[in-house]
Each structure stands twice: as structure tokens, then as C-alpha cells.
């Protein structure tokens, strides 16, 4: 099963939280493939260039391949990237 994990990722605390949750899911369900956008170096390497179109295409391709989406919806408002 392919899973897309949608969550805020602009603060280090958010990235650490996402990684912790995804690691836990991977341990419990090793047969699942989880896409965590912050792990995609092609669009998140701050030493390289990625514009909004490149990011949207990469993430959209992963959404379309997914069987399930897990989205973090806590906070005052839903993160724009989610």
C-alpha cells in the first residue's frame, strides 16, 4: 500500500514530529510505502533549486500513486501545504 503523509513541514519541530510519526508507521507496517514530502531531496535540498511548479508536480505524482493519505490537521488552521 502506498501512503502519502501530508503535514506542515516549515518548522524544525514539525519536521521532527512528522519523521517520528512516519517512522512509527513504517515500523508497524513495513509492507507500506510512505511518501513523506520532506524526505524528497529533489525538491527539498536547500542547496539546489526547486520552484513551486517542480514541488507541485513531484507531490501530485505521489498523491496520484497513493492508496491512502494521512493528513495532520491540528492547529489553529490547516497548513496551506496540506
GIGI-V497782 format. One record per residue. N is the residue number from 0. RES is the residue in one letter. OMEGA is omega in whole degrees, -180 to 180 (none if undefined). Layout:
# GIGI-V497782
n: {N:N}
res: {RES:RES}
omega: {OMEGA:OMEGA}
This chain:
# GIGI-V497782
n: {0:1:2:3:4:5:6:7:8:9:10:11:12:13:14:15:16:17:18:19:20:21:22:23:24:25:26:27:28:29:30:31:32:33:34:35:36:37:38:39:40:41:42:43:44:45:46:47:48:49:50:51:52:53:54:55:56:57:58:59:60:61:62:63:64:65:66:67:68:69:70:71:72:73:74:75:76:77:78:79:80:81}
res: {X:X:X:X:X:X:X:X:X:X:X:X:X:X:X:X:X:X:X:X:X:X:X:X:X:X:X:X:X:X:X:X:X:X:X:X:X:X:X:X:X:X:X:X:X:X:X:X:X:X:X:X:X:X:X:X:X:X:X:X:X:X:X:X:X:X:X:X:X:X:X:X:X:X:X:X:X:X:X:X:X:X}
omega: {176:-179:174:-179:-178:-177:174:-178:-176:176:179:179:178:180:178:178:179:-179:180:-179:-179:177:179:179:180:179:-177:-177:-175:179:-179:174:-176:175:176:-173:-179:179:-179:-178:-179:-178:-177:177:-176:177:180:-178:172:178:-175:179:178:180:-180:180:-179:-178:179:177:-180:177:-178:178:-173:174:-174:173:171:-178:175:-174:-179:-180:-178:176:179:179:-178:180:179:none}
